[in-house]
Amino acid sequence: MTTPSDTVRGANAGRSRSHNRRVVLGQVRDAGRIGRAEIARATGLSTQAVSNIIAELQKDGLLVERGRRSSGRGLPAVLYAINPGGGYAMGVEIRPGTLFLSVLDLSGAEVLARRETLDTSDPETVTARIASLRDEALSTTLLPGKRLKGVGIVLPGPFGTTGLSDATSELPEWQQLDVGPWFSERLDLPVLVENDANAAAMAERVSGSARDLDNFAYLYFGAGLGLGLVQNGQINRGAHGNAGEIGHTFVPGPDGAVMLEHVVSRVAAQRHLRAAGIEIDTSAQLEALHVAGHPALQEWLDAAVVPLSHAVTMIENMLDPQTVILGGAMPAPILDHLIAHVVLSDRSVANRADRVVPRLIRGASGRMTAAHGAAALVINQSFTPRIAGH
């Protein structure tokens, strides 16, 4: 049966050169190592067209030869792989008073990571510091400037004026700014702008738990709770970039309906602990409480399970993902605890006998997650063809 997630194919005429390059690059990335004939069969491109594209990609430094495979007759086929050093992407997460910067190679491996504290988060100051960090990254890592493919910028949502009256942006001075053109002009590089949950989801696709998945949902623990949606290998952003504001939905809780991120988020955990007389500021402190089995934290975890379980079921039935991933700025042991205790409903389209991926898994965690994701957005754009009409 044909499904909506079937492979995007190349074409020998009527499609752009860049589309076919991305088709070939995507096939090589997904396979790890692959020959020309296999690419031609998978994409519908002629063998000659594939050969021409591979030669071009090798010249550009994006592909390298990685051994040969014998088919039993004739000369062994040359296998091709992505050259990790063929390109780089920079990702920046902007938070109030703080910048997180990451540079990844084409394999998704981190080349450079920086955290910067700022006295102000106004656009001019932030942009000047990002430009300085870009120059520093190129200098200290000796990256050829032409191989820096672009910059991903991550900002907290929601974007623009919305009906979420209690969801005032953490960066109000950025809300009416056309961020993409602003940065592209000042950095002289292609720029992609995204919210933190979507960026983190793309990081999982490029080099994490979702590397082999085309359709998944990513529950992102930031200050609140966001949802990154990947469908057919692409971010589903919605009309205004605000798809996935799941933290503001209402779900059943222990004492009635409750806004999800009021009980399931890092801020919710901190609030609960503060009521018990415990002040924490870092993930390390939160993890230490978990390791110690602190009763106040255990109370919060127990209370979070019911609404989180309902949210997972809602995501499954609305989006039919291959899996739901939990990750973000929450310690990995706490994410593992939540995953172990979430009740996966029998009344879900995800409850099926032919599953090959668990319904709920852990992704990357830590303070650099969104910055990695911002860079991963740029890398993914190099590998993922646009579907016609998108």
C-alpha positions in Angstrom: 0.0 0.0 0.0 1.3 3.5 -0.9 1.7 5.7 2.2 2.1 9.5 2.4 5.7 9.0 3.7 7.0 7.3 0.5 10.4 8.5 -0.6 10.6 11.8 -2.5 11.9 10.9 -5.9 14.2 12.7 -8.4 13.3 13.4 -12.0 15.3 13.4 -15.1 13.5 16.4 -16.5 11.4 19.2 -15.2 12.8 19.4 -11.7 15.6 21.6 -10.4 19.2 20.6 -10.2 19.1 21.5 -6.4 16.2 19.1 -5.9 18.0 16.2 -7.5 21.2 17.0 -5.5 19.2 16.8 -2.3 17.5 13.6 -3.4 20.9 11.9 -4.0 22.4 13.4 -0.8 19.4 12.1 1.2 19.8 8.6 -0.2 23.5 8.6 0.7 22.9 9.9 4.2 20.1 7.4 4.9 22.1 4.4 3.6 25.5 5.3 5.1 27.3 3.9 2.1 25.6 3.3 -1.2 26.4 2.8 -4.9 25.2 4.6 -8.0 23.0 1.9 -9.3 21.2 1.6 -5.9 20.6 5.4 -5.9 19.2 5.3 -9.4 16.8 2.5 -8.5 15.6 4.2 -5.3 15.2 7.7 -6.9 14.0 7.0 -10.4 16.9 9.0 -11.8 18.9 7.6 -14.7 22.3 6.0 -13.8 24.0 8.7 -15.9 22.2 11.5 -14.1 23.2 10.0 -10.7 26.8 9.7 -11.9 26.8 13.4 -13.0 25.3 14.5 -9.7 27.8 12.4 -7.7 30.7 13.8 -9.6 29.5 17.3 -8.8 28.9 16.5 -5.1 32.5 15.0 -4.9 33.9 18.2 -6.5 32.0 20.3 -3.9 33.5 18.1 -1.1 30.1 16.7 0.0 30.6 13.1 -0.9 33.6 10.8 -0.7 34.3 7.2 -1.8 34.0 4.6 1.0 35.1 1.3 -0.4 33.5 -1.1 -2.9 30.9 -3.8 -2.9 31.1 -6.9 -5.1 27.9 -8.0 -6.7 29.4 -11.3 -8.0 29.7 -10.1 -11.6 31.8 -7.4 -13.1 33.8 -4.8 -11.3 32.9 -4.1 -7.6 30.6 -1.1 -7.3 32.1 2.1 -5.8 30.3 3.1 -2.6 29.8 6.7 -1.6 29.3 8.3 1.8 28.7 11.8 3.2 31.9 13.7 3.9 31.4 15.1 7.4 33.9 17.9 6.7 32.2 18.9 3.5 30.0 21.4 5.2 29.2 23.0 8.6 26.2 24.6 10.2 26.0 27.0 13.0 23.1 27.0 15.5 22.2 29.7 18.0 19.6 29.7 20.7 18.7 33.1 22.0 17.3 33.2 25.6 16.9 36.3 27.8 20.5 37.2 28.8 22.1 34.2 27.3 23.3 32.8 23.9 24.0 29.1 23.2 26.0 28.4 20.1 26.9 25.1 18.4 28.7 24.3 15.2 28.0 20.8 13.6 29.6 19.0 10.7 27.4 17.2 8.1 27.3 14.1 10.2 25.8 16.0 13.0 28.9 15.8 15.2 29.7 18.9 17.3 32.7 20.9 16.3 32.3 23.8 18.7 30.0 24.7 21.6 29.8 28.0 23.4 27.6 29.6 26.1 27.6 33.4 26.3 26.0 35.6 29.0 24.7 39.0 27.9 23.7 42.1 29.9 20.8 42.8 27.4 18.9 40.8 24.8 18.0 43.6 22.5 18.4 42.7 18.8 21.4 44.9 18.0 23.5 43.6 20.9 22.6 40.0 20.3 23.3 40.2 16.6 26.6 41.8 17.1 27.7 39.1 19.5 26.5 36.3 17.1 28.5 37.9 14.3 31.6 38.0 16.5 31.0 34.3 17.5 30.7 33.4 13.9 34.0 35.0 13.1 35.6 33.3 16.1 34.2 29.9 15.1 35.7 30.2 11.7 39.0 31.3 13.1 39.4 28.9 16.0 38.2 25.8 14.1 39.9 26.7 10.8 36.7 26.1 8.9 36.7 27.4 5.3 34.1 30.2 5.3 32.5 28.9 2.1 31.7 25.6 3.8 29.6 27.3 6.5 26.2 26.5 5.0 24.1 28.7 7.1 22.8 29.7 10.5 19.8 28.3 12.4 18.3 30.8 15.0 16.1 29.5 17.8 13.8 31.8 19.7 11.2 31.0 22.3 7.6 31.1 21.0 4.9 31.9 20.5 5.6 34.1 17.5 3.5 37.2 16.9 0.4 38.2 18.7 -1.8 35.3 19.6 -4.7 34.4 21.8 -2.5 32.8 24.4 -2.9 35.7 26.8 -0.6 34.2 29.5 2.0 33.2 27.0 3.9 36.5 26.7 7.2 35.9 24.9 10.4 35.7 26.9 11.9 38.1 24.3 9.1 40.7 23.7 11.6 43.1 21.8 11.9 40.4 19.1 8.2 39.7 18.5 7.6 42.3 15.8 11.0 41.8 14.1 11.3 39.9 10.8 14.1 37.8 12.2 15.1 35.8 9.2 15.9 38.8 6.9 17.4 40.7 9.8 20.0 38.0 10.5 20.6 37.1 6.9 21.5 40.6 6.0 23.8 41.2 9.0 25.5 37.7 9.0 25.7 37.4 5.2 24.6 33.8 5.4 21.4 31.9 4.8 19.3 31.9 8.0 16.6 29.6 9.2 14.4 30.7 12.2 12.6 28.2 14.4 11.2 27.7 17.9 13.1 25.5 20.4 10.9 22.4 20.2 11.0 22.2 16.4 14.7 22.7 16.4 15.4 20.1 19.0 13.2 17.7 17.0 15.3 18.2 13.9 18.5 17.6 15.9 17.0 14.1 16.7 16.5 13.5 13.0 19.9 14.5 12.0 22.0 12.7 14.6 19.8 11.4 17.4 17.1 8.9 18.3 15.0 9.8 15.2 17.8 9.4 12.6 15.8 6.7 10.8 12.4 8.2 11.3 10.4 10.4 9.0 7.3 11.0 11.2 7.6 11.7 14.9 6.6 14.0 17.7 9.1 15.6 20.1 7.9 16.7 23.5 10.4 19.4 24.4 11.1 20.4 28.0 12.2 24.0 28.0 11.0 26.5 30.6 7.5 25.3 29.5 6.5 22.3 27.3 6.6 22.4 23.5 5.9 20.0 20.8 8.1 19.6 17.7 6.3 17.9 14.8 8.2 16.2 11.9 6.2 14.9 9.0 7.8 13.3 5.9 11.2 14.5 7.2 10.1 18.1 7.4 9.1 20.4 10.3 5.4 21.1 10.4 5.4 24.7 11.5 1.8 25.7 11.1 0.6 28.9 9.5 2.6 31.3 11.7 5.3 29.1 13.2 3.3 28.2 16.3 2.3 24.6 15.7 3.0 22.5 18.7 2.1 24.9 21.5 0.9 21.8 23.4 1.8 23.2 26.8 -1.3 25.5 26.7 -3.8 22.6 26.1 -5.9 21.4 29.0 -5.7 17.7 30.1 -7.1 15.7 33.0 -5.0 16.0 36.1 -5.3 14.5 39.6 -7.7 17.2 40.7 -9.5 18.1 37.4 -8.6 19.8 34.1 -5.2 21.5 34.1 -3.0 23.4 31.7 -0.4 20.8 30.7 2.8 22.9 31.2 1.6 24.1 34.6 2.2 20.6 35.9 4.6 19.0 33.3 7.6 21.3 32.7 10.9 22.3 34.4 9.2 25.4 35.8 6.4 23.3 37.2 9.0 21.1 39.0 10.8 24.2 40.3 7.5 25.7 41.6 6.6 22.5 43.4 10.0 22.2 45.0 9.9 25.9 46.0 6.6 25.3 47.8 8.5 22.6 49.8 11.2 25.1 50.6 13.8 24.0 48.0 15.2 26.5 45.5 17.0 25.1 42.4 18.4 26.9 39.4 20.1 24.2 37.4 19.5 20.8 35.8 22.4 19.4 37.8 20.6 20.3 41.1 17.4 18.7 39.8 19.2 15.6 38.9 20.9 15.4 42.3 17.5 15.6 44.0 16.3 12.7 41.8 19.4 10.6 42.6 18.8 11.2 46.3 15.1 10.2 45.9 13.9 13.4 47.4 10.2 13.1 48.4 9.2 16.5 47.1 10.5 15.8 43.6 8.9 12.3 43.7 5.6 14.0 44.6 5.9 16.2 41.4 6.9 13.2 39.3 3.9 11.2 40.5 1.5 14.2 39.8 3.0 14.7 36.3 2.4 11.2 35.1 -1.4 11.5 34.7 -1.5 14.6 32.5 1.5 13.5 30.6 -0.1 10.2 29.8 -3.2 11.9 28.4 -1.0 14.2 26.3 0.9 11.3 24.8 -2.4 9.6 23.9 -3.7 12.8 22.3 -0.5 13.3 20.3 -0.7 9.7 19.0 -4.3 9.8 18.0 -4.1 13.2 16.3 -0.7 12.8 14.5 -0.1 9.0 14.2 3.7 9.4 14.7 6.2 6.5 14.5 7.1 7.5 18.1 6.9 10.2 20.7 10.2 11.5 22.0 10.9 13.2 25.3 13.9 15.5 25.5 15.2 19.0 26.2 16.4 20.9 29.2 15.5 18.2 31.7 18.0 15.7 33.3 18.0 12.4 31.4 17.2 10.3 34.5 14.0 12.3 35.1 13.0 11.8 31.5 13.7 8.1 31.9 11.5 8.0 35.0 8.6 9.7 33.2 8.9 7.4 30.2 8.9 4.4 32.6 5.7 5.5 34.4 3.6 7.0 31.6 0.5 4.9 31.0 0.3 4.1 27.3 -3.4 3.8 26.4 -4.9 0.8 24.6 -7.2 3.2 22.9 -4.6 4.7 20.6 -3.8 4.3 16.9 -0.2 3.7 18.1 -1.3 0.4 19.9 -0.5 -2.0 17.0 1.2 -5.3 16.7 3.5 -4.4 13.8 5.4 -1.6 15.7 9.2 -1.5 15.2 9.9 1.5 17.4 8.7 1.9 21.0 5.8 4.3 21.4 7.7 6.5 23.8 11.5 7.0 23.8 14.1 9.5 25.2 16.0 11.9 23.0 18.9 14.2 23.7 18.8 16.3 26.9 20.9 19.2 28.2 21.2 22.9 27.7 22.7 22.7 24.2 19.8 20.7 22.8 18.0 23.6 21.0 21.3 25.1 19.7 22.2 21.7 18.2 18.7 21.6 16.7 19.2 25.0 15.1 22.3 23.8 13.3 20.6 20.6 12.4 17.9 22.5 10.6 20.5 23.9 8.2 22.0 20.4 7.7 18.6 18.8 7.1 17.8 21.4 4.5 20.9 20.2 2.5 19.6 16.6 2.5 15.9 16.9 2.3 14.1 17.6 -1.0 11.2 19.9 -1.0 7.9 18.2 -1.9 6.2 19.9 -4.9 4.0 22.7 -3.7 5.8 23.2 -0.4 
